[in-house]
Structures are given as C-alpha cells and as structure tokens.
Amino acid sequence: MANGNLRRTVPENKARFVRSDADEAVTHTTSQANSRTMWREWPQIDATEAKTLSDILMGVAQISGPQVDGETYAGVYSNADVIVVRDNRRSVTIRQKLIRLTTVLLVTDLPQPVDAGSASVLRPFEYDAGSDDVRIFEYRFLDRSSSEVCLSSIKDIDLALTNYTIIDRQWQTEPRGDRTCTFQVFQRKVSWSNSDEEGTDVKSIRTIGEEGYYAGVHYLKHLRRESETAYGVPLEDAANILNAWHADEDPDATGKATVNVAIQVRSNGEAYITRTIEYANKKATPAVSATAHGILLERQMFTGGGIPRRSVVLIPNVIHDVADALLATLRTATTITLDDTVYRNASVKRSVRPSGLCDITVEGKIATAGSVLSQYQDGSIADFTQQIVVDDDGARHRVTGQRLIVQSEASAVQFMNGQGPYNGATKAQLTRPNRNNLKQHLDGHMKYSAKMDRYICLRFVWASVEPTVGTFAVAPAVEGV
C-alpha cells in the first residue's frame, strides 16, 4: 500500500465504532442508559503522524455530539483516553474512549446514586455496634458545569434518603482520571427502629465481655461480671429502656446488680446504652456458717509448727440485707470457722461495691485451748532451760527457765510474781541471792502478743542445790611455771 493511501487526519465523520461498555452501577433516564462508555477508532493512520494526531485528540477535554459510523450521538462526552495500536511498520489505529456526561440543571437530571460505603467514624474503645452512621452516596460522570447546581442549588430535602439527613456535600474532579466529575453526598442515619412499640425492650443486645473466667470455665458464678450494649436505639426511647433495665435489677430475685450505665449518642437520633452487671452471692446467709463459703485470702502459720495462727476470709457480692444480718451475728460470735479451722473472731469489715453489693472480710486468730494451741500447752508451765549458779556465799542454786502462754492478764501477773497455783512457786523462789556483792532482783519478762491474743511469760526460778548434788573439782597447779 502506498503512503498516499494512509490517513494523516482524524475527521469526525471517519470514526468507526469499536464497542460500548454498560455501567450497571450508574443508570440514567435516557435511552442511552446502558451505553455510557463508548470506544471509537480511526484505522489506517500514517505511523509518522500517530503522535501528533493522538496529542490533538487528547487536547480536547469534552466533545459535544461525537460521530460514530456517520451517526451523531447527542450529549456531551468526556474524552477519557486515547491509545495508539500499531498495525504494521507503516500504519497504526488510533482509538478514543468517550464517556457520556450528565449535565445537571435540576435535581431530576441527577443519575441514580451509587452507595460508596460508610464514612470512617472515630468510635470510643474501637467498638463498632454494627450500624452505619454516615454513608457516602455518589453521583458519577457529571459535567464540570454542574458543580454550582449540585453544591448550592439543590435542596437537602431533595437529596436525603429515607431515614437519613444530609451532613455534607463534596465535588470531586477526575477522581478516576477519566475527566469526569463526581458529586458526593454524605448522609447520616437519623431514624432507628431497634426497640418495640413502647420503647422499653431492645431487639438487639450484645454481650461484649465477661469477667470472672478461669481456664475458660466460670470459677465462681457470682464473681462473673458482664457488659451489655443495646445499639440502634431511638434517642427518645433511651429513658424507657433505662427504666426497664432498672426494673430487671433485683439482687434477691434475678441476682443482677448494676455496676454502671452509660448512654452515648452516636448520630442524630441514635443512641447506644451500655451497662455492666454483676451477680449476687446466693450462698451467703446471715448465719456464721456463711464464712465457710468465703474465699481464703491469707493464712499465717506458726513457724515450724504447721498450725494456723491467723486467717483472712472474703465473702464477696453479698446482698445488703444479708450483709447487715451477718454483721450483727458476727458482732456477738466468740469463735468462727474459717477454712475448716476454729478461730477467735478478731475482726469483721464490710465494704460496699458500686453495684450496692457488699464484701465481708473476716479475720480470725488462734482460738481456744485444746484446738490449735494444744502443741503450745496453753495455760501450762513449760521448762525451757536449766543451769547451776554459785552465789557469793558459795551456795549452789539450780536456775530453771519457765514459760507460760495464757490468755488472762491477771494469771500472767500471778505467774511472774510466783503467786497462785503455778507449780507451787513462792516469792522466795523468785528472789535471787547475792552475787558479786549485789542483791539480785526478780528476773523475767512478760509480753502480750496481739496476733495470738495471749500473754507470753518467761521467768527464772531459783532452787537451792544440795552439796551432794554435783561436784566442782579444782584444777591442779602446774609445777615449774
């Protein structure tokens, strides 16, 4: 083929049809709704003119009434793209992509909107309750001249969808690089129907967390704490739902006690309500035996003896009335059983939780003789040391260290003074004779132990030793020294 047969121009009446692409997401009321995008071409173009001609075509942003195969297409089209396809070394084919634009003069000129998804909304605690607050609706492939009408002239009421309100409008030029414009409308949901007709029962409630699990199983059921959220609630129904939740709170019947309730408005007209509940301890009773169902917090043992001397037990989540009765009972109880051991009732304390439930903390110390103190011979004298002492007159004495653990202060004083029934001791036995020319005084020590609730007494008893008891040899002299 001679070069004279190749085209050096791209006239409108010589354009040939290639294909049309239907855009299912964007429709229009005109008869050309399904052929918004169209390709046309000019074949047999001189390859030496390809760049110049393609630049000329790209220099035109919009085309009114383009022709294809001799037919004129009504409307304004965006010149979206121009590509050059090489046929051989001498000729090329130039193709052009056209997108039909919509010119908006009235709201009725707008094409059907495309739901582009929800707008990003910052939520507290990164928790999405599952409903879309703000959604973006796009009107695509618009003419540049339509911006003023879309942004200012059209009323909100003509754009708002059912149950939504307009919060923002934006105009974007060439968001897809195809020389078209997009009109974005941000719509916020304002009508919710997630409650019954009376607005007291929520249809959708999510339990978003439970505390009090141990290895995936409830360790103690009454230590469980749950958080519930009702979402999609009309704001005017929030008060009714709160009242219904308060009616559901009955530690005696349902066992539920509310820790806290929070209401937040997520968008115009919608609220979500969160409450945290915990459960009452049904095992707790006004009887002293209720301490057997407590939790052992602390237990102290006597060194080396393996015998408990102090325990602290917690009775959690007690109903207020039961706590009052239990406190009244414990106030007059002499001994209590904690952790299968009898203790003296040392102290009892109540703390009130935010839910109104109470925690009772009971402290027990070593109890009566014959139980936990049997190893220590409570009330009996025990000898713990002996030695022979010579006084200034050469008389020998056996000094015996004695120990007594007793609850009565009067008995402790009698023991220290050598009075009373303790071992038949007399005051004379407690008086040490002269030694080193000094008159010895009574020797001993008495101390009260708060942990044991006992007096610990130590004294030394002197007794004369007969000469026949024991001998004291004198070391021989060493000659020659």
C-alpha positions in Angstrom: 0.0 0.0 0.0 1.4 3.4 -1.0 1.9 6.1 1.7 -0.7 8.1 -0.2 -3.4 5.7 0.8 -2.8 6.3 4.6 -4.7 8.9 6.6 -3.0 11.9 8.0 -6.1 13.3 9.8 -8.8 12.0 12.2 -12.0 13.7 11.0 -15.3 13.2 13.0 -17.2 11.6 10.1 -14.5 8.9 9.6 -14.6 7.5 13.1 -15.6 3.9 13.3 -17.5 2.1 16.2 -15.4 -0.3 18.3 -17.6 -1.2 21.4 -19.7 0.2 24.2 -19.5 -0.7 27.9 -22.5 -0.8 30.1 -22.2 0.6 33.6 -24.6 -1.3 35.7 -23.9 0.8 38.8 -24.8 4.0 37.1 -28.1 4.3 35.2 -29.9 7.3 33.7 -33.4 8.0 32.5 -32.3 8.5 28.8 -32.5 5.8 26.2 -28.7 5.5 26.1 -28.5 4.4 29.8 -26.7 1.2 29.1 -24.0 2.7 26.7 -22.4 5.4 28.8 -18.9 4.4 27.8 -18.1 4.1 24.1 -14.9 3.4 22.1 -14.3 4.7 18.5 -11.3 4.5 16.2 -9.6 5.7 13.1 -7.7 2.9 11.2 -5.0 3.2 8.5 -3.3 6.2 10.1 0.2 7.0 8.8 2.5 5.9 11.6 4.6 9.1 11.3 1.5 11.1 12.2 0.4 9.0 15.2 1.9 11.1 18.0 0.8 14.4 16.5 -2.8 13.2 15.9 -3.1 11.5 19.4 -1.9 14.7 21.1 -4.5 16.7 19.2 -7.2 14.3 20.3 -6.1 14.4 23.9 -6.1 18.2 23.9 -9.9 18.2 23.8 -11.4 17.5 27.2 -15.0 17.2 26.2 -16.8 16.6 22.9 -20.4 17.6 22.1 -22.3 15.4 19.7 -19.5 12.9 18.7 -20.0 10.9 15.4 -19.5 7.2 15.0 -20.0 5.5 11.6 -21.7 8.7 10.4 -24.2 8.8 13.3 -24.2 11.7 15.7 -24.6 10.9 19.4 -26.4 13.6 21.3 -25.0 14.9 24.5 -21.6 15.9 25.9 -18.9 13.2 26.3 -15.6 13.2 28.2 -12.5 12.4 26.2 -11.4 9.8 28.7 -8.4 8.2 26.9 -6.6 7.9 23.5 -4.5 4.9 22.6 -2.4 4.1 19.6 -2.4 0.5 18.2 0.3 -0.3 15.7 -0.9 -2.3 12.7 2.4 -2.7 10.9 5.6 -0.7 10.4 3.7 1.9 8.2 0.2 2.3 9.8 -1.5 2.5 13.2 -5.0 2.6 14.5 -6.0 5.4 16.9 -8.7 4.6 19.4 -10.6 7.1 21.7 -12.6 6.4 24.8 -15.7 8.6 25.3 -17.8 8.7 28.5 -21.2 10.3 28.3 -21.6 13.1 30.8 -24.7 14.3 32.7 -25.3 18.0 32.8 -27.3 18.8 35.9 -29.7 21.8 35.8 -32.4 20.3 38.1 -32.4 17.6 40.7 -34.3 15.4 38.3 -31.2 15.5 36.0 -29.1 13.6 38.5 -28.4 9.9 37.7 -29.1 7.2 40.2 -26.7 7.5 43.2 -24.1 4.8 43.9 -23.7 3.7 47.6 -19.9 4.1 48.0 -19.9 2.7 51.6 -19.8 4.1 55.1 -17.6 7.1 56.1 -14.9 6.5 58.7 -16.2 7.5 62.1 -14.0 7.5 65.2 -15.6 5.4 67.9 -14.7 5.2 71.5 -13.0 2.0 72.6 -12.7 1.0 68.9 -16.1 -0.7 69.2 -18.5 -0.8 66.2 -22.0 -1.5 67.3 -22.9 -2.8 63.8 -24.9 0.1 62.3 -23.8 2.6 59.7 -23.8 6.2 61.0 -22.7 8.0 57.8 -22.9 6.7 54.3 -21.5 8.3 51.1 -23.7 8.4 48.0 -22.0 9.3 44.7 -23.5 10.8 41.5 -20.8 9.9 38.9 -19.9 11.0 35.4 -21.1 14.6 35.7 -20.3 17.6 33.5 -17.9 20.2 35.0 -20.5 22.9 34.6 -22.9 21.1 37.1 -20.9 21.9 40.2 -22.7 25.0 41.3 -26.1 23.5 40.8 -25.1 20.3 42.8 -23.4 22.1 45.6 -25.7 25.1 46.2 -29.0 25.0 44.2 -30.4 21.6 45.0 -32.1 21.4 48.4 -31.3 18.9 51.1 -34.8 17.6 51.2 -34.5 16.6 47.5 -31.3 14.6 48.2 -31.9 13.0 51.5 -32.8 9.3 51.5 -35.4 7.8 53.8 -34.3 7.8 57.4 -31.2 9.9 56.5 -30.2 13.5 56.7 -27.6 15.5 54.7 -24.5 16.5 56.6 -22.1 17.4 53.8 -21.6 17.7 50.0 -18.4 17.5 48.1 -17.4 17.9 44.4 -14.6 15.9 43.0 -12.9 16.5 39.6 -11.5 13.5 37.8 -11.4 11.2 40.9 -10.9 8.2 38.4 -8.6 10.1 36.0 -11.2 10.0 33.2 -12.0 13.7 33.0 -15.4 13.2 34.7 -16.7 14.7 37.9 -18.4 13.1 40.9 -20.9 14.7 43.3 -20.7 13.2 46.8 -23.5 13.4 49.4 -22.8 12.4 53.0 -25.9 11.1 54.6 -26.3 10.3 58.3 -28.9 8.0 59.6 -31.5 9.7 61.8 -34.2 7.1 62.3 -33.9 3.9 64.2 -36.2 1.0 65.0 -34.4 -1.3 67.3 -37.0 -1.2 70.1 -40.5 -2.3 70.5 -43.6 -0.1 70.1 -43.4 1.0 73.8 -39.7 1.7 73.6 -38.9 -0.5 76.6 -37.5 -3.6 75.0 -34.4 -3.6 72.8 -34.4 -6.1 69.9 -30.6 -6.3 69.6 -28.4 -6.6 72.7 -24.8 -7.7 72.5 -22.8 -9.1 75.4 -19.4 -7.6 74.7 -17.4 -9.1 77.5 -17.5 -11.2 80.7 -15.0 -11.2 83.5 -14.5 -13.9 86.1 -13.5 -16.8 83.9 -10.8 -19.2 84.9 -9.3 -21.5 82.2 -12.5 -20.9 80.1 -14.8 -22.0 82.9 -16.7 -19.9 85.5 -14.5 -20.1 88.6 -17.3 -18.7 90.8 -20.5 -17.7 89.1 -21.2 -14.9 91.5 -17.9 -13.3 90.6 -18.9 -13.0 87.0 -19.2 -9.5 85.5 -21.0 -8.9 82.2 -21.1 -5.9 79.9 -24.1 -5.4 77.6 -24.7 -2.9 74.9 -28.1 -2.0 73.3 -27.5 -0.3 69.9 -29.7 1.2 67.3 -31.9 2.7 70.0 -34.0 5.8 69.1 -32.9 8.5 71.4 -36.4 9.2 72.7 -36.6 5.5 73.8 -33.4 5.6 75.9 -35.2 6.6 79.1 -37.7 3.8 78.7 -35.0 1.3 78.2 -33.1 2.5 81.3 -36.3 2.1 83.4 -36.7 -1.4 82.0 -33.2 -2.3 82.9 -33.6 -0.8 86.4 -36.7 -3.0 86.9 -34.6 -6.0 85.8 -32.1 -5.2 88.6 -33.2 -7.3 91.5 -30.3 -9.0 93.5 -32.8 -11.0 95.5 -34.8 -12.4 92.6 -32.6 -12.3 89.4 -29.3 -11.9 91.2 -28.4 -9.0 89.0 -26.9 -5.8 90.3 -25.9 -2.9 88.0 -22.4 -1.6 88.3 -22.8 1.3 85.9 -24.9 2.5 82.9 -23.7 4.8 80.1 -25.6 6.4 77.3 -23.9 7.8 74.2 -25.4 9.5 71.1 -23.7 8.1 68.1 -25.5 10.1 65.4 -28.6 12.3 65.1 -31.4 10.3 66.8 -29.5 7.1 67.6 -28.2 6.1 71.0 -26.4 3.1 72.4 -26.7 2.2 76.0 -24.1 0.1 77.9 -24.4 -1.4 81.3 -22.2 -3.6 83.4 -23.8 -6.0 85.8 -22.6 -8.5 88.4 -24.3 -11.2 90.3 -25.2 -11.6 94.0 -23.6 -14.3 96.1 -26.6 -16.6 96.8 -24.6 -18.9 99.1 -24.1 -16.1 101.7 -26.5 -16.3 104.6 -26.9 -14.4 107.8 -25.6 -17.4 109.7 -22.0 -17.5 110.9 -21.6 -20.7 108.8 -21.7 -18.4 105.8 -18.0 -17.8 106.3 -17.4 -21.4 105.2 -18.4 -20.2 101.6 -15.8 -17.4 101.6 -12.6 -17.1 99.7 -9.4 -17.6 101.7 -7.2 -14.5 101.2 -4.5 -15.0 103.7 -3.3 -17.7 106.2 -0.4 -17.4 108.5 1.2 -20.3 110.2 3.3 -20.7 113.4 7.0 -21.2 112.5 7.8 -24.9 112.5 4.6 -25.9 114.0 2.4 -26.1 110.9 -0.5 -24.7 112.9 -2.6 -21.8 111.6 -2.4 -18.7 113.8 -4.4 -16.2 111.6 -6.7 -16.4 108.6 -8.5 -13.7 106.5 -11.6 -14.8 104.5 -13.6 -12.8 102.0 -17.3 -13.3 101.4 -17.9 -11.4 98.2 -21.0 -9.9 96.5 -23.3 -10.2 99.5 -26.8 -8.6 99.3 -27.1 -5.6 101.5 -29.7 -7.1 103.9 -27.8 -10.3 104.3 -24.6 -8.3 105.0 -26.4 -6.4 107.8 -27.7 -9.6 109.4 -24.3 -11.3 109.0 -22.5 -8.4 110.7 -25.0 -8.4 113.5 -24.3 -12.2 114.0 -20.6 -11.9 113.8 -20.6 -9.0 116.3 -21.5 -11.3 119.1 -19.8 -14.5 117.9 -16.8 -15.6 120.0 -15.4 -18.1 117.6 -15.8 -18.6 113.9 -14.9 -21.4 111.5 -12.6 -20.3 108.6 -11.0 -22.7 106.2 -12.1 -25.7 108.4 -10.4 -24.3 111.4 -11.9 -22.7 114.6 -10.6 -19.2 115.2 -11.3 -16.4 117.6 -13.4 -13.8 116.0 -10.9 -11.0 115.7 -12.5 -8.5 113.3 -15.1 -8.2 110.6 -15.3 -5.4 108.0 -17.8 -4.5 105.2 -17.0 -2.7 102.0 -19.8 -1.6 99.6 -19.3 -2.1 95.9 -20.5 0.3 93.2 -23.3 -2.1 92.4 -24.6 -1.9 96.0 -23.5 -5.5 96.8 -21.2 -5.9 99.8 -17.9 -7.6 100.5 -17.4 -9.0 104.0 -13.9 -9.5 105.2 -13.5 -11.7 108.4 -10.3 -12.1 110.3 -9.7 -15.0 112.7 -6.9 -15.6 115.1 -5.8 -18.6 117.1 -8.7 -20.0 119.1 -9.4 -21.7 122.4 -7.1 -24.2 124.2 -7.2 -27.7 123.2 -7.5 -27.0 119.5 -4.9 -25.0 117.6 -2.8 -24.2 120.7 -2.6 -27.7 122.1 1.0 -28.0 121.0 2.0 -25.0 122.9 0.3 -26.1 126.2 -1.9 -23.1 126.6 -2.2 -22.4 130.3 0.6 -24.8 131.4 4.1 -24.1 132.5 6.9 -25.5 130.4 10.6 -25.6 131.4 12.9 -24.5 128.6 16.4 -24.2 130.3 18.4 -25.0 133.4 21.7 -24.1 134.8 23.7 -24.2 138.1 24.7 -20.9 139.6 27.0 -20.3 142.7 26.2 -17.3 144.9 28.7 -15.2 146.9 28.4 -17.5 149.9 29.4 -20.5 147.9 25.9 -22.0 147.8 24.8 -23.6 144.7 21.4 -23.0 143.0 19.6 -24.6 140.1 18.0 -21.8 137.9 15.1 -23.1 135.8 13.7 -21.0 132.9 9.9 -21.4 132.7 7.5 -20.3 130.0 3.7 -19.8 130.2 1.2 -18.8 127.5 -2.0 -17.7 129.0 -5.0 -15.5 127.9 -5.7 -13.9 131.3 -3.5 -10.9 132.2 -4.2 -11.5 135.9 -2.9 -15.1 135.6 0.2 -13.8 133.8 1.0 -11.4 136.7 0.4 -14.1 139.3 2.8 -16.3 137.3 5.5 -13.7 137.2 5.2 -13.0 140.9 5.2 -16.6 141.9 1.7 -16.5 143.2 -1.3 -18.7 142.6 -1.4 -22.3 141.6 1.5 -22.3 139.2 3.9 -25.1 140.2 3.6 -24.3 143.9 6.1 -21.4 143.4 6.6 -18.8 146.1 8.1 -15.3 146.1 11.2 -16.6 147.9 12.0 -18.9 145.0 11.9 -16.0 142.6 14.4 -13.9 144.6 18.0 -14.4 143.6 20.6 -14.3 146.4 23.6 -12.0 146.5 26.1 -12.4 143.7 29.1 -10.3 143.1 28.1 -8.3 146.2 24.9 -7.2 144.5 21.3 -8.0 145.6 19.6 -9.7 142.6 16.1 -8.7 141.7 13.2 -10.7 140.2 14.2 -12.0 136.8 11.7 -12.5 134.0 9.8 -11.0 131.1 6.1 -10.7 130.2 4.7 -9.6 126.7 1.3 -9.5 125.1 1.0 -10.9 121.5 -1.8 -9.3 119.5 -1.6 -11.9 116.8 -2.0 -14.8 119.4 -4.2 -12.8 121.8 -2.1 -14.3 124.5 0.4 -13.2 127.2 3.8 -14.8 126.8 5.6 -15.0 130.2 9.2 -16.0 130.9 10.6 -16.3 134.4 13.6 -17.9 136.2 13.0 -19.9 139.3 15.9 -20.4 141.8 16.2 -23.6 143.9 19.0 -24.5 146.4 21.1 -27.5 145.3 22.3 -29.9 148.0 26.2 -30.3 148.3 25.9 -34.0 147.3 24.4 -33.0 144.0 27.2 -32.5 141.6 31.0 -31.8 142.4 33.2 -29.0 141.3 36.9 -30.1 141.1 39.7 -27.6 141.4 42.3 -27.7 138.6 45.7 -28.9 139.9 48.6 -26.5 139.9 51.3 -26.9 137.2 54.8 -27.2 138.6 57.7 -25.4 137.1 55.8 -22.5 135.9 
